[in-house]
Amino acid sequence: MKKLIFAGIFATAGVLGTASAQIQKGNWLVGSSLVTSNFGLNTGGGYNIGIQPKGAYFIEDNLAVGGYVDLGISKVTNGSPSEFRYAVGGLGRYYLSPGEKGVDNLLNHGRWFFEGNVGIGGRSVENGNSTTGLDFGVGPGYSYFITPNIGLEGLVKYQGQSGFGNEGLNSNISFNVGFSIYLPTSKGKQVVNDLKN
């Protein structure tokens, strides 16, 4: 009976602590935004679908740096020209702690974060405008941990591309839905072993 009670306490502590263990120094984040809704700020803005794989390493607790790739295609309406989007670069993510700056944790199973990216990218519209150059973005997001190592994410982001081509600046606000897998390192494993003992 004592073992069953101890197991219940350990499981409860593990669930309540999941929003902290994944974002410790030395851990890895691997994930992707799978669905992107784009609300164009320029003429002709519409909806698009893309995939945005990313990977990052936690250099400090709550702070990860890494890279991203962005590939997407869209059409505003039937019969309209296709648009192809591409980018590659670096990203940074900062997770807010519960109570930090007046932001409380939603249901104690997730974390608010801010993400920023800078890289090289472009946009090409069939028989239309194109831009190639600096790709940049910034915005808030939320990661809800469905398991100790997997988070469902929503991210609202201002995304822009500036550079060469027919169109000097292209920008939009996007809403991204995806997931992240948090891979613990030996430090994360040691914390789990300390909790068991």
Secondary structure, 3 states (H helix, E strand, C coil): CHHHHHHHHHHHHHHHCHHHHCCCCCCEEEEEEEEEEEEECCCCCCCEEEEEEEEEEEEECCEEEEEEEEEEEECCCCCCCCEEEEEEEEEEEEECCCCHHHCCCCCCCEEEEEEEEEEEEEEEECCCCEEEEEEEEEEEEEEEEEECCEEEEEEEEEEEEEEECCCCEEEEEEEEEEEEEEECCHHHHHHHHHHHC
